[in-house]
Amino acid sequence: MDMGLAGKTAIICASSRGLGKGCATALASEGVNVLINGRNQETLDKTAEEIIKKSKVDVKVVCADITTSEGQNKLLDKCSDPDILVNNAGGPPPGDFRDWSREDWISACNANMFTPIELIKMYIDGMIGRKFGRIINITSSSVKAPIDILGLSNGARSGLTGFVAGIARKTIAHNVTINNLLPGPFDTDRLRSSFQFISEKTGKDPEIVRKERALENPSGRFGVPQEFGAACAFLCSVHAGYITGQNLLLDGGAYPGTY
């Protein structure tokens, strides 16, 4: 299927590795020029080289912390008129809510709620003016089924979900859609860090924890960034213009609900 995206431009936040990299790679394979972002210049440059080698598109790199005004302005300086915006940021650490301070909550909300809202505000009017825009927010399956040790993420990402629900029905009249991708357990550094956390709490070897958690999923495995990226590319495509304000769950069937 031709996604109809060749020649368009995308900003993909936190895309030097993991799910963000999966999205950037998938979009580039459709002929989209991409701006990738991360905090480690060496990792970013390596990812950029990989994408260019595979897809021959224009790749820009912005090494910055996008949760800061300075980082957001760096994105704007490098790309002022993207057709696609993929919001993504590392989730806050797991833990017990009794141990979290007000500063912990503010940090979580800043990364996983306030920052994507700021970036949406930064770019959405340009998309409306050009009559094309696709905004994808990478959130979490915890929006549908909260995970007790990820309370900071549960709260911050749910706030973003509510905000998106309030504006996504307004922008679609201008061919600008806003949707959320909700990853379940994907084989990323983030998932592996949670295994380490569980290992420290239970005394189990992290590899045993990994195997047990994989078998708990109906699919018997963890997702991979490539299939996540493919879902992102479709939601960004010309074929997805009638889809907005939705929360697409990619979790191998782990969520047990009917709705």
C-alpha positions as a LaTeX table, in Angstrom:
\begin{tabular}{lrrr}
\hline
Residue & $x$ (\AA) & $y$ (\AA) & $z$ (\AA) \\
\hline
Met1 & 0.00 & 0.00 & 0.00 \\
Asp2 & 1.29 & 3.44 & $-0.93$ \\
Met3 & 0.91 & 5.62 & 2.17 \\
Gly4 & 0.94 & 8.80 & 0.08 \\
Leu5 & 3.63 & 10.37 & 2.25 \\
Ala6 & 6.61 & 10.68 & $-0.10$ \\
Gly7 & 8.21 & 14.11 & 0.16 \\
Lys8 & 6.49 & 15.07 & 3.41 \\
Thr9 & 8.39 & 16.04 & 6.55 \\
Ala10 & 8.13 & 14.55 & 10.03 \\
Ile11 & 9.48 & 15.41 & 13.44 \\
Ile12 & 9.87 & 12.33 & 15.62 \\
Cys13 & 10.79 & 13.06 & 19.22 \\
Ala14 & 13.03 & 10.75 & 21.25 \\
Ser15 & 13.82 & 8.78 & 18.11 \\
Ser16 & 17.46 & 7.76 & 18.36 \\
Arg17 & 16.37 & 4.34 & 19.64 \\
Gly18 & 13.39 & 2.28 & 20.74 \\
Leu19 & 9.85 & 2.99 & 19.59 \\
Gly20 & 10.71 & 6.48 & 18.34 \\
Lys21 & 13.41 & 5.03 & 16.12 \\
Gly22 & 10.92 & 2.45 & 14.86 \\
Cys23 & 8.55 & 5.26 & 13.85 \\
Ala24 & 11.29 & 7.32 & 12.19 \\
Thr25 & 12.53 & 4.32 & 10.23 \\
Ala26 & 9.04 & 3.36 & 9.06 \\
Leu27 & 8.20 & 6.90 & 7.95 \\
Ala28 & 11.53 & 7.25 & 6.14 \\
Ser29 & 10.82 & 4.01 & 4.28 \\
Glu30 & 7.71 & 5.74 & 2.90 \\
Gly31 & 9.81 & 8.61 & 1.55 \\
Val32 & 9.25 & 10.99 & 4.45 \\
Asn33 & 12.08 & 13.37 & 5.30 \\
Val34 & 12.63 & 13.04 & 9.03 \\
Leu35 & 13.97 & 15.10 & 11.90 \\
Ile36 & 15.13 & 12.81 & 14.66 \\
Asn37 & 15.77 & 13.86 & 18.22 \\
Gly38 & 17.54 & 12.58 & 21.29 \\
Arg39 & 19.96 & 13.56 & 24.02 \\
Asn40 & 23.02 & 11.63 & 22.87 \\
Gln41 & 24.73 & 13.01 & 19.78 \\
Glu42 & 26.64 & 9.81 & 19.01 \\
Thr43 & 23.52 & 7.64 & 19.15 \\
Leu44 & 21.59 & 10.16 & 17.04 \\
Asp45 & 24.28 & 10.29 & 14.37 \\
Lys46 & 24.40 & 6.50 & 14.19 \\
Thr47 & 20.62 & 6.29 & 13.78 \\
Ala48 & 20.68 & 9.00 & 11.11 \\
Glu49 & 23.29 & 7.05 & 9.16 \\
Glu50 & 21.18 & 3.89 & 9.36 \\
Ile51 & 18.07 & 5.66 & 8.08 \\
Ile52 & 19.89 & 7.40 & 5.22 \\
Lys53 & 21.49 & 4.14 & 4.14 \\
Lys54 & 18.14 & 2.35 & 4.03 \\
Ser55 & 15.84 & 5.06 & 2.71 \\
Lys56 & 17.86 & 7.83 & 1.01 \\
Val57 & 15.71 & 10.58 & 2.53 \\
Asp58 & 16.78 & 13.86 & 4.10 \\
Val59 & 17.53 & 13.32 & 7.78 \\
Lys60 & 18.01 & 16.18 & 10.23 \\
Val61 & 19.30 & 15.71 & 13.74 \\
Val62 & 18.51 & 17.75 & 16.83 \\
Cys63 & 20.35 & 16.80 & 19.99 \\
Ala64 & 18.29 & 18.40 & 22.73 \\
Asp65 & 16.10 & 17.83 & 25.74 \\
Ile66 & 12.67 & 18.61 & 24.30 \\
Thr67 & 11.13 & 18.86 & 27.74 \\
Thr68 & 12.80 & 22.28 & 27.98 \\
Ser69 & 11.93 & 25.51 & 26.18 \\
Glu70 & 15.44 & 25.57 & 24.77 \\
Gly71 & 15.05 & 22.12 & 23.30 \\
Gln72 & 11.65 & 22.94 & 21.81 \\
Asn73 & 13.07 & 26.06 & 20.19 \\
Lys74 & 15.87 & 23.99 & 18.66 \\
Leu75 & 13.22 & 21.84 & 16.97 \\
Leu76 & 11.42 & 24.92 & 15.71 \\
Asp77 & 14.63 & 26.43 & 14.35 \\
Lys78 & 15.45 & 23.23 & 12.47 \\
Cys79 & 11.93 & 22.55 & 11.18 \\
Ser80 & 9.17 & 25.14 & 11.32 \\
Asp81 & 6.55 & 23.44 & 9.16 \\
Pro82 & 6.35 & 19.65 & 9.59 \\
Asp83 & 3.53 & 17.64 & 8.09 \\
Ile84 & 3.83 & 15.02 & 10.82 \\
Leu85 & 4.64 & 15.30 & 14.51 \\
Val86 & 5.32 & 12.22 & 16.63 \\
Asn87 & 5.43 & 13.10 & 20.31 \\
Asn88 & 7.48 & 10.78 & 22.45 \\
Ala89 & 9.43 & 11.01 & 25.70 \\
Gly90 & 10.89 & 8.52 & 28.10 \\
Gly91 & 8.54 & 7.56 & 30.87 \\
Pro92 & 9.18 & 8.39 & 34.52 \\
Pro93 & 10.72 & 5.72 & 36.76 \\
Pro94 & 8.65 & 3.02 & 38.43 \\
Gly95 & 8.14 & 3.02 & 42.16 \\
Asp96 & 5.79 & 3.35 & 45.11 \\
Phe97 & 3.59 & 6.45 & 45.13 \\
Arg98 & 4.44 & 6.99 & 48.80 \\
Asp99 & 8.00 & 7.81 & 47.77 \\
Trp100 & 7.18 & 10.39 & 45.10 \\
Ser101 & 7.48 & 14.07 & 45.83 \\
Arg102 & 5.68 & 16.99 & 44.25 \\
Glu103 & 8.79 & 17.53 & 42.11 \\
Asp104 & 8.57 & 13.95 & 40.84 \\
Trp105 & 4.99 & 14.55 & 39.71 \\
Ile106 & 5.85 & 17.86 & 38.05 \\
Ser107 & 8.75 & 16.24 & 36.20 \\
Ala108 & 6.53 & 13.39 & 34.98 \\
Cys109 & 3.77 & 15.74 & 33.83 \\
Asn110 & 6.28 & 18.02 & 32.12 \\
Ala111 & 7.75 & 15.18 & 30.06 \\
Asn112 & 4.62 & 13.21 & 29.27 \\
Met113 & 1.87 & 15.83 & 29.21 \\
Phe114 & 3.05 & 19.45 & 29.07 \\
Thr115 & 5.78 & 18.93 & 26.45 \\
Pro116 & 3.59 & 17.21 & 23.84 \\
Ile117 & 0.93 & 19.87 & 24.38 \\
Glu118 & 3.52 & 22.60 & 23.80 \\
Leu119 & 4.72 & 20.94 & 20.59 \\
Ile120 & 1.16 & 20.48 & 19.34 \\
Lys121 & 0.53 & 24.17 & 20.00 \\
Met122 & 3.75 & 25.03 & 18.19 \\
Tyr123 & 2.89 & 23.24 & 14.95 \\
Ile124 & $-0.84$ & 22.65 & 14.64 \\
Asp125 & $-1.88$ & 25.98 & 13.12 \\
Gly126 & 0.62 & 25.53 & 10.29 \\
Met127 & $-0.81$ & 22.08 & 9.59 \\
Ile128 & $-4.33$ & 23.51 & 9.57 \\
Gly129 & $-3.25$ & 26.21 & 7.14 \\
Arg130 & $-1.73$ & 23.63 & 4.77 \\
Lys131 & $-4.76$ & 21.32 & 5.07 \\
Phe132 & $-2.69$ & 18.33 & 6.09 \\
Gly133 & $-1.32$ & 17.20 & 9.41 \\
Arg134 & $-0.82$ & 14.04 & 11.40 \\
Ile135 & 0.01 & 14.14 & 15.10 \\
Ile136 & 0.81 & 10.92 & 16.92 \\
Asn137 & 1.38 & 10.77 & 20.66 \\
Ile138 & 3.20 & 7.72 & 21.95 \\
Thr139 & 1.64 & 7.13 & 25.36 \\
Ser140 & 1.24 & 3.77 & 27.11 \\
Ser141 & $-1.07$ & 0.82 & 27.57 \\
Ser142 & $-1.33$ & 2.04 & 31.16 \\
Val143 & $-3.80$ & 4.64 & 29.89 \\
Lys144 & $-6.25$ & 1.75 & 29.40 \\
Ala145 & $-5.08$ & $-0.52$ & 32.21 \\
Pro146 & $-3.00$ & 1.26 & 34.88 \\
Ile147 & 0.18 & $-0.42$ & 36.07 \\
Asp148 & 0.64 & $-0.01$ & 39.81 \\
Ile149 & 4.40 & 0.65 & 39.81 \\
Leu150 & 4.05 & 3.18 & 36.98 \\
Gly151 & 1.77 & 5.62 & 38.76 \\
Leu152 & 3.67 & 8.69 & 37.55 \\
Ser153 & 3.21 & 7.56 & 33.96 \\
Asn154 & $-0.42$ & 6.54 & 34.52 \\
Gly155 & $-1.31$ & 10.03 & 35.71 \\
Ala156 & 0.70 & 12.16 & 33.29 \\
Arg157 & $-0.21$ & 10.22 & 30.15 \\
Ser158 & $-3.88$ & 10.07 & 31.07 \\
Gly159 & $-3.85$ & 13.85 & 31.31 \\
Leu160 & $-2.49$ & 14.09 & 27.76 \\
Thr161 & $-5.14$ & 11.63 & 26.57 \\
Gly162 & $-7.89$ & 13.81 & 27.96 \\
Phe163 & $-6.45$ & 16.91 & 26.34 \\
Val164 & $-6.22$ & 15.22 & 22.93 \\
Ala165 & $-9.82$ & 14.05 & 23.17 \\
Gly166 & $-10.87$ & 17.66 & 23.55 \\
Ile167 & $-9.15$ & 19.02 & 20.43 \\
Ala168 & $-8.93$ & 16.14 & 17.95 \\
Arg169 & $-12.56$ & 16.61 & 16.87 \\
Lys170 & $-11.86$ & 20.24 & 16.02 \\
Thr171 & $-8.86$ & 19.79 & 13.76 \\
Ile172 & $-10.06$ & 16.93 & 11.56 \\
Ala173 & $-12.19$ & 19.31 & 9.49 \\
His174 & $-8.87$ & 20.69 & 8.23 \\
Asn175 & $-7.42$ & 17.22 & 7.50 \\
Val176 & $-5.34$ & 17.33 & 10.67 \\
Thr177 & $-5.71$ & 14.25 & 12.84 \\
Ile178 & $-4.44$ & 13.58 & 16.35 \\
Asn179 & $-4.19$ & 10.03 & 17.67 \\
Asn180 & $-2.44$ & 8.15 & 20.43 \\
Leu181 & $-0.45$ & 4.94 & 20.13 \\
Leu182 & $-0.49$ & 2.89 & 23.32 \\
Pro183 & 2.40 & 0.44 & 23.48 \\
Gly184 & 2.23 & $-2.58$ & 25.72 \\
Pro185 & 5.40 & $-4.58$ & 26.38 \\
Phe186 & 7.86 & $-3.85$ & 23.57 \\
Asp187 & 11.46 & $-4.98$ & 23.55 \\
Thr188 & 13.09 & $-1.67$ & 24.44 \\
Asp189 & 15.49 & $-0.29$ & 27.01 \\
Arg190 & 12.50 & 0.97 & 28.97 \\
Leu191 & 11.07 & $-2.54$ & 29.33 \\
Arg192 & 14.43 & $-3.96$ & 30.30 \\
Ser193 & 14.80 & $-1.35$ & 33.04 \\
Ser194 & 11.48 & $-2.49$ & 34.51 \\
Phe195 & 12.81 & $-6.06$ & 34.63 \\
Gln196 & 15.79 & $-4.80$ & 36.60 \\
Phe197 & 13.44 & $-3.00$ & 39.00 \\
Ile198 & 11.40 & $-6.17$ & 39.54 \\
Ser199 & 14.59 & $-8.20$ & 39.91 \\
Glu200 & 15.82 & $-5.93$ & 42.68 \\
Lys201 & 12.47 & $-6.17$ & 44.48 \\
Thr202 & 12.04 & $-9.96$ & 44.16 \\
Gly203 & 15.58 & $-11.29$ & 44.00 \\
Lys204 & 14.88 & $-13.04$ & 40.69 \\
Asp205 & 17.39 & $-12.98$ & 37.88 \\
Pro206 & 16.39 & $-10.31$ & 35.29 \\
Glu207 & 16.47 & $-12.90$ & 32.51 \\
Ile208 & 14.00 & $-15.09$ & 34.39 \\
Val209 & 11.77 & $-12.07$ & 34.91 \\
Arg210 & 11.95 & $-11.34$ & 31.16 \\
Lys211 & 10.95 & $-14.87$ & 30.17 \\
Glu212 & 8.11 & $-15.00$ & 32.68 \\
Arg213 & 6.71 & $-11.67$ & 31.51 \\
Ala214 & 6.88 & $-12.68$ & 27.86 \\
Leu215 & 4.91 & $-15.84$ & 28.56 \\
Glu216 & 2.26 & $-13.85$ & 30.43 \\
Asn217 & 1.36 & $-12.06$ & 27.19 \\
Pro218 & $-1.25$ & $-13.83$ & 25.00 \\
Ser219 & 1.19 & $-13.60$ & 22.10 \\
Gly220 & 3.94 & $-15.27$ & 24.11 \\
Arg221 & 6.40 & $-12.55$ & 23.19 \\
Phe222 & 7.19 & $-8.86$ & 23.33 \\
Gly223 & 6.51 & $-6.47$ & 20.49 \\
Val224 & 9.32 & $-5.11$ & 18.34 \\
Pro225 & 9.84 & $-1.45$ & 17.35 \\
Gln226 & 9.46 & $-2.22$ & 13.63 \\
Glu227 & 5.82 & $-3.29$ & 13.97 \\
Phe228 & 5.09 & $-0.32$ & 16.18 \\
Gly229 & 6.60 & 1.96 & 13.54 \\
Ala230 & 4.44 & 0.40 & 10.84 \\
Ala231 & 1.30 & 1.23 & 12.83 \\
Cys232 & 2.53 & 4.79 & 13.24 \\
Ala233 & 3.18 & 5.13 & 9.50 \\
Phe234 & $-0.35$ & 4.02 & 8.68 \\
Leu235 & $-1.94$ & 6.51 & 11.07 \\
Cys236 & 0.16 & 9.21 & 9.42 \\
Ser237 & $-0.88$ & 8.16 & 5.93 \\
Val238 & $-3.39$ & 9.69 & 3.56 \\
His239 & $-5.58$ & 6.64 & 4.18 \\
Ala240 & $-6.09$ & 7.52 & 7.86 \\
Gly241 & $-7.72$ & 10.90 & 7.44 \\
Tyr242 & $-10.99$ & 9.65 & 8.95 \\
Ile243 & $-9.33$ & 8.48 & 12.18 \\
Thr244 & $-8.86$ & 11.00 & 14.98 \\
Gly245 & $-8.98$ & 11.17 & 18.76 \\
Gln246 & $-8.35$ & 7.45 & 19.03 \\
Asn247 & $-6.20$ & 5.35 & 21.33 \\
Leu248 & $-4.72$ & 2.44 & 19.41 \\
Leu249 & $-3.52$ & $-0.29$ & 21.75 \\
Leu250 & $-0.57$ & $-2.42$ & 20.62 \\
Asp251 & $-0.08$ & $-4.95$ & 23.39 \\
Gly252 & $-0.28$ & $-8.46$ & 21.97 \\
Gly253 & $-3.81$ & $-8.87$ & 23.37 \\
Ala254 & $-2.81$ & $-8.24$ & 27.00 \\
Tyr255 & $-5.71$ & $-5.87$ & 27.71 \\
Pro256 & $-8.59$ & $-8.17$ & 28.70 \\
Gly257 & $-11.52$ & $-5.82$ & 28.09 \\
Thr258 & $-14.13$ & $-5.98$ & 25.36 \\
Tyr259 & $-14.00$ & $-2.21$ & 24.78 \\
\hline
\end{tabular}
